[in-house]
Protein backbone atom coordinates (compact mmCIF):
# COMPACT_ATOMS: atom_id res chain seq x y z
CA UNK A 1 0.00 0.00 0.00
CA UNK A 2 1.33 3.42 -0.91
CA UNK A 3 2.21 6.12 1.58
CA UNK A 4 -0.54 8.57 2.61
CA UNK A 5 -0.89 11.43 0.21
CA UNK A 6 0.23 14.02 2.76
CA UNK A 7 3.57 12.25 3.15
CA UNK A 8 4.33 12.81 -0.52
CA UNK A 9 3.67 16.54 -0.48
CA UNK A 10 7.23 17.71 0.35
CA UNK A 11 8.61 15.47 -2.41
CA UNK A 12 6.11 16.92 -4.89
CA UNK A 13 7.09 20.46 -3.89
CA UNK A 14 10.75 19.62 -4.35
CA UNK A 15 10.09 18.30 -7.86
CA UNK A 16 8.20 21.47 -8.82
CA UNK A 17 10.85 23.73 -7.31
CA UNK A 18 13.62 21.87 -9.12
CA UNK A 19 11.76 22.16 -12.43
CA UNK A 20 11.36 25.91 -11.92
CA UNK A 21 14.99 26.45 -10.96
CA UNK A 22 16.39 26.81 -14.52
CA UNK A 23 13.77 29.44 -15.41
CA UNK A 24 14.46 33.13 -15.07
CA UNK A 25 11.96 35.31 -13.23
CA UNK A 26 10.44 36.51 -16.53
CA UNK A 27 9.97 32.91 -17.67
CA UNK A 28 8.14 31.66 -14.61
CA UNK A 29 4.57 30.63 -15.46
CA UNK A 30 3.36 32.45 -12.35
CA UNK A 31 4.59 33.53 -8.90
CA UNK A 32 4.92 30.15 -7.22
CA UNK A 33 4.31 29.91 -3.46
CA UNK A 34 4.97 26.92 -1.24
CA UNK A 35 1.92 27.02 1.00
CA UNK A 36 2.37 26.63 4.77
CA UNK A 37 2.08 23.06 6.06
CA UNK A 38 2.40 22.16 9.72
CA UNK A 39 5.39 19.91 10.45
CA UNK A 40 6.59 20.11 6.83
CA UNK A 41 7.52 23.70 5.89
CA UNK A 42 10.05 24.03 8.67
CA UNK A 43 13.50 25.52 8.28
CA UNK A 44 15.01 22.26 7.00
CA UNK A 45 12.54 21.79 4.12
CA UNK A 46 12.72 25.50 3.30
CA UNK A 47 16.50 25.24 2.99
CA UNK A 48 16.11 22.40 0.49
CA UNK A 49 13.44 24.22 -1.51
CA UNK A 50 15.48 27.42 -1.59
CA UNK A 51 18.50 25.50 -2.86
CA UNK A 52 16.33 24.07 -5.63
CA UNK A 53 14.61 27.31 -6.56
CA UNK A 54 15.83 30.86 -5.87
CA UNK A 55 12.52 32.36 -7.02
CA UNK A 56 9.79 30.42 -5.19
CA UNK A 57 8.08 32.26 -2.34
CA UNK A 58 8.52 30.12 0.79
CA UNK A 59 6.24 30.12 3.81
CA UNK A 60 6.83 29.22 7.42
CA UNK A 61 4.62 26.78 9.21
CA UNK A 62 1.77 28.51 10.99
CA UNK A 63 3.42 30.04 14.04
CA UNK A 64 1.13 30.40 17.05
CA UNK A 65 1.41 33.77 18.71
CA UNK A 66 1.30 32.22 22.19
CA UNK A 67 4.38 30.16 21.30
CA UNK A 68 6.29 33.06 19.74
CA UNK A 69 5.65 35.34 22.70
CA UNK A 70 6.32 32.71 25.39
CA UNK A 71 10.07 33.45 25.61
CA UNK A 72 12.33 36.10 24.08
CA UNK A 73 14.42 33.53 22.19
CA UNK A 74 11.58 31.63 20.46
CA UNK A 75 11.33 33.90 17.40
CA UNK A 76 15.09 33.76 16.90
CA UNK A 77 15.00 29.98 17.02
CA UNK A 78 12.03 29.59 14.69
CA UNK A 79 13.20 32.13 12.08
CA UNK A 80 16.96 31.91 12.45
CA UNK A 81 17.49 31.21 8.73
CA UNK A 82 14.91 33.70 7.45
CA UNK A 83 17.42 35.98 5.72
CA UNK A 84 18.90 33.03 3.80
CA UNK A 85 15.46 31.80 2.74
CA UNK A 86 13.89 35.01 1.48
CA UNK A 87 11.46 35.72 -0.02
CA UNK A 88 9.77 34.21 3.03
CA UNK A 89 6.22 34.70 4.31
CA UNK A 90 5.65 34.43 8.07
CA UNK A 91 2.23 32.95 8.80
CA UNK A 92 0.75 33.69 12.20
CA UNK A 93 -2.07 31.92 14.02
CA UNK A 94 -4.12 33.64 16.69
CA UNK A 95 -7.21 35.77 17.28
CA UNK A 96 -6.02 38.55 19.57
CA UNK A 97 -5.02 41.66 17.60
CA UNK A 98 -2.48 42.97 20.13
CA UNK A 99 -0.73 39.62 20.51
CA UNK A 100 -0.56 39.09 16.74
CA UNK A 101 0.75 42.62 16.28
CA UNK A 102 3.43 42.12 18.93
CA UNK A 103 4.56 38.80 17.46
CA UNK A 104 4.77 40.37 14.00
CA UNK A 105 6.63 43.41 15.39
CA UNK A 106 9.25 41.26 17.12
CA UNK A 107 9.75 39.09 14.03
CA UNK A 108 10.08 42.14 11.78
CA UNK A 109 12.53 43.78 14.19
CA UNK A 110 14.80 40.72 14.18
CA UNK A 111 14.37 39.49 10.62
CA UNK A 112 12.77 42.35 8.71
CA UNK A 113 15.05 41.96 5.70
CA UNK A 114 14.22 38.26 5.45
CA UNK A 115 10.45 38.63 5.56
CA UNK A 116 8.48 39.43 2.43
CA UNK A 117 5.09 39.43 4.13
CA UNK A 118 3.18 38.62 7.31
CA UNK A 119 0.15 36.39 6.77
CA UNK A 120 -2.83 35.82 9.06
CA UNK A 121 -4.21 32.28 9.00
CA UNK A 122 -7.96 32.57 8.37
CA UNK A 123 -8.32 29.34 6.44
CA UNK A 124 -7.47 26.29 8.56
CA UNK A 125 -10.63 24.49 9.76
CA UNK A 126 -8.83 21.90 11.88
CA UNK A 127 -7.76 24.52 14.44
CA UNK A 128 -11.29 24.88 15.77
CA UNK A 129 -11.75 21.15 16.15
CA UNK A 130 -8.75 21.30 18.50
CA UNK A 131 -10.55 23.84 20.67
CA UNK A 132 -8.92 27.07 19.44
CA UNK A 133 -10.86 30.00 18.01
CA UNK A 134 -8.70 31.12 15.11
CA UNK A 135 -7.84 29.89 11.63
CA UNK A 136 -10.97 29.52 9.49
CA UNK A 137 -13.19 30.45 12.43
CA UNK A 138 -11.95 34.04 11.97
CA UNK A 139 -14.00 34.11 8.78
CA UNK A 140 -17.10 34.07 11.00
CA UNK A 141 -16.02 37.48 12.34
CA UNK A 142 -15.02 39.90 9.55
CA UNK A 143 -14.75 42.79 12.04
CA UNK A 144 -12.18 40.90 14.12
CA UNK A 145 -10.27 39.90 10.98
CA UNK A 146 -10.10 43.56 9.96
CA UNK A 147 -8.94 44.57 13.46
CA UNK A 148 -6.15 41.98 13.29
CA UNK A 149 -5.01 43.14 9.85
CA UNK A 150 -4.97 46.77 10.97
CA UNK A 151 -3.08 45.98 14.19
CA UNK A 152 -0.40 43.92 12.43
CA UNK A 153 0.03 46.51 9.67
CA UNK A 154 0.40 49.31 12.22
CA UNK A 155 3.03 47.28 14.11
CA UNK A 156 5.09 46.57 10.97
CA UNK A 157 5.18 49.68 8.76
CA UNK A 158 6.29 48.87 5.23
CA UNK A 159 5.82 45.11 5.60
CA UNK A 160 2.88 43.76 3.55
CA UNK A 161 0.11 42.03 5.47
CA UNK A 162 -1.99 39.28 3.92
CA UNK A 163 -4.80 36.91 4.81
CA UNK A 164 -5.05 33.27 3.79
CA UNK A 165 -8.69 32.22 3.73
CA UNK A 166 -11.20 29.84 2.15
CA UNK A 167 -14.16 30.42 -0.17
CA UNK A 168 -16.34 30.45 2.93
CA UNK A 169 -17.15 28.38 5.99
CA UNK A 170 -19.76 25.71 6.65
CA UNK A 171 -20.67 24.44 10.08
CA UNK A 172 -21.22 20.86 8.90
CA UNK A 173 -20.67 18.88 5.72
CA UNK A 174 -23.83 17.42 4.24
CA UNK A 175 -22.68 17.03 0.66
CA UNK A 176 -23.34 19.25 -2.32
CA UNK A 177 -26.91 18.04 -2.84
CA UNK A 178 -27.86 19.03 0.69
CA UNK A 179 -26.05 22.36 0.35
CA UNK A 180 -27.92 23.17 -2.86
CA UNK A 181 -31.29 22.93 -1.08
CA UNK A 182 -30.23 24.67 2.15
CA UNK A 183 -31.59 28.17 2.62
CA UNK A 184 -29.12 30.91 3.62
CA UNK A 185 -28.88 31.34 7.38
CA UNK A 186 -28.96 34.62 9.25
CA UNK A 187 -25.17 34.85 9.61
CA UNK A 188 -22.48 35.98 7.19
CA UNK A 189 -22.03 32.58 5.52
CA UNK A 190 -24.78 30.35 4.13
CA UNK A 191 -24.35 26.57 4.27
CA UNK A 192 -23.35 26.49 0.60
CA UNK A 193 -20.71 28.12 -1.56
CA UNK A 194 -21.66 31.75 -2.23
CA UNK A 195 -19.35 34.03 -4.20
CA UNK A 196 -21.16 37.19 -3.10
CA UNK A 197 -20.52 36.30 0.57
CA UNK A 198 -16.83 35.81 -0.19
CA UNK A 199 -16.67 39.13 -2.01
CA UNK A 200 -18.35 40.94 0.90
CA UNK A 201 -15.90 39.35 3.33
CA UNK A 202 -12.81 40.35 1.35
CA UNK A 203 -14.09 43.86 0.75
CA UNK A 204 -14.74 44.24 4.47
CA UNK A 205 -11.36 42.99 5.69
CA UNK A 206 -9.58 45.18 3.11
CA UNK A 207 -11.72 48.29 3.69
CA UNK A 208 -9.07 50.13 5.73
CA UNK A 209 -6.42 49.78 3.03
CA UNK A 210 -4.03 47.89 5.32
CA UNK A 211 -4.44 44.52 3.56
CA UNK A 212 -2.04 43.92 0.66
CA UNK A 213 -2.79 40.39 -0.46
CA UNK A 214 -5.42 37.63 -0.22
CA UNK A 215 -4.36 34.00 -0.63
CA UNK A 216 -7.52 32.08 -1.49
CA UNK A 217 -7.70 28.35 -0.84
CA UNK A 218 -10.45 27.86 -3.38
CA UNK A 219 -12.71 25.52 -1.43
CA UNK A 220 -14.92 25.94 1.63
CA UNK A 221 -13.77 25.17 5.16
CA UNK A 222 -16.02 22.70 6.96
CA UNK A 223 -15.96 22.60 10.75
CA UNK A 224 -17.75 19.28 11.35
CA UNK A 225 -18.17 16.12 9.32
CA UNK A 226 -14.81 16.16 7.49
CA UNK A 227 -11.30 15.35 8.66
CA UNK A 228 -8.44 17.80 7.99
CA UNK A 229 -7.34 15.70 5.00
CA UNK A 230 -10.91 15.54 3.65
CA UNK A 231 -11.18 19.32 4.05
CA UNK A 232 -8.36 19.60 1.51
CA UNK A 233 -10.05 17.32 -1.02
CA UNK A 234 -13.82 16.89 -0.69
CA UNK A 235 -15.29 20.43 -0.79
CA UNK A 236 -15.40 21.44 -4.48
CA UNK A 237 -12.42 23.39 -5.78
CA UNK A 238 -13.47 26.61 -7.53
CA UNK A 239 -10.33 28.26 -8.94
CA UNK A 240 -12.41 30.51 -11.18
CA UNK A 241 -13.55 32.34 -8.04
CA UNK A 242 -9.97 33.49 -7.46
CA UNK A 243 -9.96 35.01 -10.95
CA UNK A 244 -13.30 36.75 -10.32
CA UNK A 245 -12.11 38.00 -6.95
CA UNK A 246 -8.91 39.42 -8.45
CA UNK A 247 -11.03 41.43 -10.85
CA UNK A 248 -13.59 42.55 -8.28
CA UNK A 249 -11.17 43.70 -5.56
CA UNK A 250 -8.39 45.12 -7.77
CA UNK A 251 -5.78 46.42 -7.08
CA UNK A 252 -5.72 44.05 -4.07
CA UNK A 253 -3.48 41.12 -5.01
CA UNK A 254 -5.10 37.66 -5.06
CA UNK A 255 -3.23 34.33 -5.16
CA UNK A 256 -4.88 30.99 -5.86
CA UNK A 257 -4.17 28.12 -3.46
CA UNK A 258 -5.34 24.54 -3.95
CA UNK A 259 -5.28 22.01 -6.75
CA UNK A 260 -1.63 22.60 -7.74
CA UNK A 261 0.15 19.30 -7.27
CA UNK A 262 2.53 19.26 -10.22
CA UNK A 263 4.36 21.56 -12.61
CA UNK A 264 1.67 20.81 -15.21
CA UNK A 265 -1.02 21.94 -12.75
CA UNK A 266 0.95 25.13 -12.14
CA UNK A 267 1.17 25.92 -15.85
CA UNK A 268 -2.54 25.24 -16.35
CA UNK A 269 -3.47 27.48 -13.41
CA UNK A 270 -1.24 30.28 -14.72
CA UNK A 271 -2.69 29.98 -18.24
CA UNK A 272 -6.24 30.17 -16.86
CA UNK A 273 -5.34 33.21 -14.78
CA UNK A 274 -3.91 34.99 -17.84
CA UNK A 275 -6.96 34.06 -19.91
CA UNK A 276 -9.33 35.29 -17.21
CA UNK A 277 -7.43 38.59 -16.99
CA UNK A 278 -7.52 39.05 -20.74
CA UNK A 279 -11.22 38.23 -20.84
CA UNK A 280 -11.99 40.50 -17.89
CA UNK A 281 -13.39 37.66 -15.80
CORZI-V744910 format. One record per backbone hydrogen bond with DSSP energy under -1.0 kcal/mol. CO is the residue of the C=O (numbers start at 1). NH is the residue of the N-H. E is the energy in kcal/mol with one decimal. If there is no record, write none. Layout:
# CORZI-V744910
co = (CO | CO)
nh = (NH | NH)
e = (E | E)
This chain:
# CORZI-V744910
co = (4 | 5 | 8 | 9 | 10 | 11 | 12 | 13 | 14 | 15 | 16 | 17 | 20 | 24 | 32 | 37 | 40 | 42 | 43 | 44 | 45 | 46 | 47 | 48 | 49 | 57 | 58 | 63 | 64 | 65 | 71 | 73 | 74 | 75 | 79 | 81 | 87 | 88 | 89 | 90 | 91 | 92 | 93 | 96 | 97 | 98 | 99 | 100 | 101 | 102 | 103 | 104 | 105 | 106 | 107 | 108 | 111 | 117 | 118 | 119 | 120 | 124 | 127 | 128 | 134 | 135 | 136 | 137 | 138 | 141 | 142 | 143 | 144 | 145 | 146 | 147 | 148 | 149 | 150 | 151 | 152 | 156 | 160 | 161 | 162 | 163 | 164 | 165 | 168 | 170 | 175 | 176 | 190 | 194 | 195 | 196 | 197 | 198 | 199 | 200 | 201 | 202 | 204 | 206 | 212 | 213 | 214 | 215 | 216 | 217 | 218 | 219 | 221 | 224 | 227 | 230 | 230 | 238 | 239 | 240 | 241 | 242 | 243 | 244 | 245 | 249 | 253 | 255 | 257 | 262 | 263 | 264 | 265 | 266 | 267 | 268 | 269 | 270 | 271 | 272 | 273 | 274 | 275 | 276)
nh = (7 | 8 | 12 | 13 | 14 | 15 | 16 | 17 | 18 | 19 | 20 | 21 | 23 | 27 | 57 | 41 | 42 | 46 | 47 | 48 | 49 | 50 | 51 | 52 | 53 | 34 | 89 | 93 | 68 | 69 | 74 | 77 | 78 | 79 | 82 | 85 | 58 | 116 | 60 | 119 | 63 | 121 | 65 | 100 | 101 | 102 | 103 | 104 | 105 | 106 | 107 | 108 | 109 | 110 | 111 | 112 | 114 | 90 | 162 | 92 | 164 | 136 | 132 | 131 | 137 | 138 | 139 | 140 | 141 | 145 | 146 | 147 | 148 | 149 | 150 | 151 | 152 | 153 | 154 | 155 | 156 | 159 | 118 | 212 | 120 | 215 | 122 | 217 | 221 | 223 | 179 | 180 | 192 | 198 | 199 | 200 | 201 | 202 | 203 | 204 | 205 | 206 | 207 | 209 | 253 | 163 | 255 | 165 | 257 | 219 | 238 | 167 | 170 | 173 | 231 | 233 | 234 | 241 | 243 | 244 | 245 | 246 | 247 | 248 | 249 | 252 | 214 | 216 | 218 | 266 | 267 | 268 | 269 | 270 | 271 | 272 | 273 | 274 | 275 | 276 | 277 | 278 | 279 | 281)
e = (-1.2 | -1.5 | -2.3 | -2.5 | -2.2 | -2.0 | -2.3 | -2.8 | -2.5 | -2.0 | -1.9 | -1.3 | -1.8 | -1.4 | -2.8 | -2.1 | -2.2 | -2.5 | -1.9 | -1.6 | -2.8 | -2.6 | -1.9 | -1.7 | -2.4 | -2.6 | -2.9 | -2.2 | -2.3 | -2.2 | -1.3 | -1.9 | -2.8 | -2.3 | -2.3 | -1.1 | -2.2 | -3.1 | -2.4 | -3.3 | -2.8 | -2.5 | -2.3 | -2.6 | -2.5 | -2.3 | -2.5 | -2.4 | -2.6 | -2.6 | -2.2 | -2.7 | -2.4 | -1.8 | -2.9 | -1.4 | -1.5 | -2.4 | -2.7 | -3.2 | -2.3 | -1.9 | -1.7 | -2.5 | -1.1 | -1.9 | -1.9 | -1.4 | -1.6 | -2.2 | -2.5 | -2.1 | -2.4 | -2.5 | -2.6 | -2.2 | -2.6 | -2.5 | -2.2 | -1.6 | -1.2 | -2.1 | -2.4 | -3.0 | -2.3 | -2.9 | -2.6 | -3.0 | -2.6 | -2.4 | -2.0 | -2.1 | -1.1 | -1.8 | -2.8 | -2.3 | -2.3 | -2.6 | -2.5 | -2.2 | -2.5 | -1.2 | -1.5 | -1.3 | -1.3 | -1.8 | -2.6 | -2.2 | -2.6 | -2.4 | -3.0 | -1.3 | -2.7 | -2.4 | -2.4 | -1.6 | -3.4 | -1.6 | -1.1 | -2.2 | -2.7 | -2.3 | -1.6 | -2.6 | -2.2 | -2.2 | -2.8 | -2.9 | -2.1 | -2.0 | -2.3 | -2.3 | -2.6 | -2.3 | -2.4 | -2.4 | -2.1 | -2.3 | -2.4 | -2.6 | -2.2 | -2.5 | -2.1 | -2.9)
